[in-house]
Amino acid sequence: MKPKIQRHGEILSLVRRHQFMSVDELAAALDVTPQTIRRDIRELEEAGSLKRHHGGASSGGNLPEGLPANRQIQCQNEKNAIARLIAEHIPDESSLFVSIGTTMEAVASELVRRRGSLRIITNNIHVASIVSARTDYTVIITSGVVRPLDGGITGVATVDFINQFKVDYAVMSTHGVESDGSLLDYDYKEVSVMQAMIANARVRFLGVDHSKFRSNALVRLGDITAFDKVFTDRLPDTVMQKMLKEAGVECLIADAV
C-alpha cells in the first residue's frame, strides 16, 4: 500500500479534478480497500482539505448538479430508456455477456420482461439475481473477487472464465467516453474483464447515458468504434456522430420521456 501522505495527495488531486469521487471510484483508482478510502476521507475532511458526503467526497462547498452520490438516481429514467432499447435488439434464445453497472441492471430487468430462453454470462451479482427469476434462462456467473459496493466480480480468474466462451452479444457500459472515442473506467481489473467480453462476442452493444460523454477516468478500456451499436439518450456532438458514422457504428437514441 502507498504511504498515507502520498495516498492523500492522490485523493485530493482526483477529487479536485472531478469535483466529486465516490468511495468505490477512489478505491479502484488507488488500488486500496473502500475502508481505507473512508478513513482517508474522514482525515482529510478533519484537516479541511475536502468535504465528505454519503458515498464519497467533493472538493468542498455545495456539490455541483449531477455529481452527488445519488447521480445514478438522477439518470435512472435515461438508463431505463436505454435498457428498453437494448432489449429490443436482443433476440430470444441469444447468448450474451452482461457487464457491471446500474445501466446493465436496468437491461437485465428489461430482458426478463421481454425476452425468452436467454443464456446469460455475467460478472454482476445483481444482474444474476434479476435474470435468475426466469426459469427458461441459463444464468452463469463468473468466478473472481466480488466488490462489496456494487456487486461486480473482477480479477484474473474472471478474465480466464470469460475467455472460455463465445457468445452472440456483449452488452456493457463504461464510466466515460472521451471526445476522441476512448472509453474510460477506474478499475483496471474491471477493464480487463470487459476487454475479454468484447473479444469473445460476435456483436457488441454499448449503453451509455448522456452524462458519460462529459465524464472521464483513469484506465482506457478501448475505443467506441469497437462496438456495433451505441445506445444513448441524447444525440452526441457532431464530431462523435461523424466518428461513429465513418466507423460504421449505429447510434440509437432512446426516448427517456
Helices and strands as residue ranges (DSSP letters): H 4-18, E 20-22, H 23-30, H 34-46, E 51-53, E 56-58, H 71-74, H 76-88, E 95-98, H 102-114, E 119-122, H 125-131, E 138-141, E 145-146, E 153-154, H 156-162, E 167-172, E 176-177, E 182-185, H 188-199, E 201-207, G 210-214, E 219-223, G 224-226, E 229-232, H 238-247, E 250-253
